[in-house]
Amino acid sequence: MKLTEIMRLVWLNLSQKKGKVILTSVGIVAGSATIMLVLAIGKGAQMEVAQQFRNLSAGAIDITYEGEAVSGAALQEGMSGPGGGMPSGMTGFGGGSNRNRGFGGPMGDRSGAGAGFGAGSRGDREEISLGEEDLEEILAYVPELEDGTISFSVMATVEGGNLEESTSYTIAGVKENYAQMSNLSLETGEFLSEENDENKEKVCVLGAKAAREIFGSSYYAYNNTVYLDSRPYVVAGVAEDMGAVTSGISPDEAIFIPYATGLKYLTGSQVSPVITVTAADVENVDAVTGYIEEVLSERFPGTTFTLSDAGTKMEAALGTNRTLQLLLAAMAVIVFLVGGIGIMNVLFVSVEERTNEIGILKAIGCGRGDILTEFLLEAVGISLTGAVMGVLLGLGLTPVIEQFSVRVELSLSGVLLSLGFGVLTGSLFGFYPAFKASALLPITALSHE
Amino acid sequence: MAEELIRIVNMSKGYLLGDEKVPVLKEICFSVRQGEYVAVLGPSGSGKTTLMNIIGCMDVMDEGEYYLDGVAIHETAQAGLTQLRNQKIGFIFQNYQLIPAYTVLQNIIMPLIIRGMGHKEAEEKCMDIINLLGIGSRLRHRPVELSGGQRQRVSIARALAGEPALLLADEPTGALDQSSGKEVLKLFGQLHDRGNTIVMITHDLNVAAAAQRMVTITDGVLREV
């Protein structure tokens, strides 16, 4: 029999039992809708994570100190050797002699001077604070680094503009390259410059939300004056809206000031800055992290720093999403199984009901292959109907789910996959009843009551 | 003399009842020439339906030989039998055996569709038969909307659609009233006159009398009358 004629018969049979087809396909409807929404929610979550991390480059590594240094005595003992040499593991960059000069020399000097970052001087401190010198050292000795910056954030009272009373805001002391490293774009004005930092000027850049709250809009904020800890700062620029981020300084609600200005007027030495560096190649983040640890361990023996790279944070966030997706996908598979078993049951009943018809077809010469194809196509037709309805249901449910602040990103691939899964389920579960129908003997089928 | 269409030699068939094999057909020898109109007359349980199933290639014999239009059926595999049923045999059943979901036309053209013909071509090919049987006005109806006589006409039209070598009728008037039964027998007479070979199974002597030749079957043994 021609396939087109078999399909005509399939259409004839299915179109006469519309209600039955719809009821049979309920399981597939649920399964397809679930698959489509699982993919859409998963993709939405991925995009959400990407958006939340968009203020970080994939190769960015944050270095912070969160603990206490070891005792001074222990450090002194640790430094009693030749002093200042680069760790043996650092052979990947620079010439050996240069390394020794570049690293060991200055270290000895600074140690003697008792200022800056020498290990001896560090050992005398109760708390360790990373500084600009540490950043310079890392940039000088760690290979494969693209850029680096140092920043801190504190809470400070803000007055001025439309604020009726002083309000606390996050004040971020940053270097001139912070905007570029954090993918921060400006809506108005310019970002802080090197001169601003060198001259410790009282200028600032407002986050989009901060600008709206203090001045009503970025237009009114620009070139206006805002008071941080009662000192006037000129607004040099307003950042574009960045949305929520999960790592680093939340840019929309922050006020950025030059790093040196912050140290002078806001924090003094009571600050714990964060050094952020970016690896030139994202693939080398692990190796770069290792080099940084070695440089830091040389500079601060026995001290543990926290190094976290954006990629790991993103990976962790995506990992959570993947687990959730897997869970939902497992649910969809169960729904499909239940739907498939439903289809199989209904097809068994259908074969039973149509045994006489099968007998007639076989008596007049219809082969096993044709019967198998017809019943299998009926199963595919039922499941395709269910899958299409499932996709429509998924589309209908999308705005409802979004009401619960869940980001749903529908995609053509998701639609096709849910249709494919639906049809596949129908075909797999429809095969056995179809096979059973095709294997009936004509005289047995004809005499069936 | 016309060629033999059916030749059955020493055919036996039995069914297992528990461990015991019960013989249904015993060493049957039977032949039908092309264009013959033969009635197989027998009471219920005589083995006539089993004989029809074997002649119709829907069942297989245990022993013996069966040739249909020169084809050795006893040596043919199941797939081959299916094809032979489509190409050489037209079935007319007591209970019409029409597919209720299909229209009259779809039922009639089904053997041709199975043969691989397109819907339109099959429809055109069947128009002469449809007109001969007088069911042209009922083509879009479903079998349930027809009377018993009309249904049997549709069944006959389907049997003729594929221009088979043999028309095999099992109690064709069994479910019909007397008037409709007479009409069907008259139609069989016309088909015989056209040259169709007909083998009709019946338990009714009056029906069998309409045939050109009659054989009886009793307890699995076939005898010429």
Interface residues (C-beta under 8 A of the other chain):
Chain A: M1 K2 T4 E5 R8 L12 N13 Q16 N356 E357 G359 I360 L361 K362 A363 I364 G365 C366 G367 R368 D370 L441 P442 I443 L446
Chain B: N53 G56 M58 D59 A79 T82 Q83 L84 R85 N86 Q87 F91 F93 Q97 L98 I99 P100 A101 Y102 Q106 M110 P111 I113 I114 R115 G116 M117 G118 H119 R158 G162
